[in-house]
Amino acid sequence: MAKRNSFKKGTIELLTLAILQDGDCYGYQITQSICDKSNGIITVTEGALYPILYRLVDKGYLTDYKKPAGKRLMRVYYHLEEAGVIYFHELLEEYNQVKLGVELILSQDQSSSEIATGGENIEQKN
């Protein structure tokens, strides 16, 4: 389970940096953009996002600043720094390598299944 969470955190980092390439955003905007741009397939809670944002700020990949939103509310916006752009491209390269590896494995499994069934599609009945 720890590896799955690690994979998910890395994915959230990658998606967050991708969203911030379009411009500065506050946390809730980032979660909504991820959901919207993935057609609802990927959802990220603010509770999962904020520790990642804090870590990215600590590492110098992002900076944050406050901006008023209404009479009392101050929103914290996140800005992608040059180091963050470089880090994004590193993460994207890693992601593409993992994606390729997964696709290779799954295509081999598909081929093995077709060989085992004589190339026929087997429908499952409930």
N, C-alpha and C positions, 0 to 999 in steps of 0.2 A: 504494500500500500504506500510506503514511503516513496518508492520510485515513481508511482503514478502521480503523487502529489508534486514531486520534483518536476516531472514532465509537464504537469499542468502549470506550475509556477513559471517555468521557462516559456511556455506558450503564452501565458498572460503577459509576461515581460515583452515578448516579441510583438504581440498585438497592440499593447500599450504604446510602444515606441512607434509602431506603424501609424497609429491614430494621431500621435503627436507630430508626425511629419506634416500633417495638414494644417497644423496651427495649435496654439495653446488651448488647453482644456482644463476644466476642473474634474474631479473624480467621477461624479455622477455622469457627466457628459461622456467620459471615456467608456464607462460601462454601457451606456446607451448606444454609443457608436459601434462598439464591438457587437452588441446584439443586433443592431440595425443592419450593419454591413455583412453580417453572417446570416441574414434572413432568419434570425432567432435561433439558429443552431447552437451558437456559443453564447452562454450567459455567464457573466462574471459579477459576483456580489461586491459591494463596496468593501465588505469585510475582508475579502480575498485581495482586492486591489490595493488598498491603502498601505499594507506592509511592503508591497512591491514598490509602490511609488516612493515610500520613505527610503527604501534601500537604494533605489535609482538616484535619488537626490543625494544620499550620503556618498555614493560613488562618483558623483559629479556628472552623471549622464543627463540629469534633469536639474533645473532650478525651479523654485516655487516662489510665488508672490501672491499677495492678497489684493483683492479688488472688490469694491462694494457692490452688493447686489440688493438693492432696496435700502430702506432706512436703517435697518439694524444688522442685516446679514453681510458678512464678509466671506467671499469665496476664495479658496486657495486654488490658483491656477498653476499648471505645470508647463514648463517650457523645455523643449528638447535642445540640448547643447550639442556642440560639434562632437564631443566625446561620445554622446548618446547616439549620434548618427553612425559613427564608426562601430559602436557596440551593436547597434541594430543590424548592420550588414554582417557582422560576425555571427550573430544569432540566426540571421536568415540563412546564411551558408550552412550552419550546423543543422537547422531545421530541414533544409533541402536534402542534405545527406541522409538524415534519419528517414525522411519521407521516401527517398529513393530505396533505401534498405528495406523499409516496410513493404513497398510496392513489389520489390523483387521477391521477397519471401512469400507474400500473398499470391503473386502470380505463379510461383512454383507450387504452392499448395493447391491452387486452382487446377494447374496442369496435372498434378498427382490425382486429384479427385476425378478429373475427366478420364484419366487412364484407368483408374480403378472401376469406373462405371461404364467403361467402353465408349466414352465420349458422349453418352446420353445425358440429357438433363433429367434429373429425378425430381418430381414434384412431391412435396410433403403434404399429406392430407391430415387435417385435424379431426 
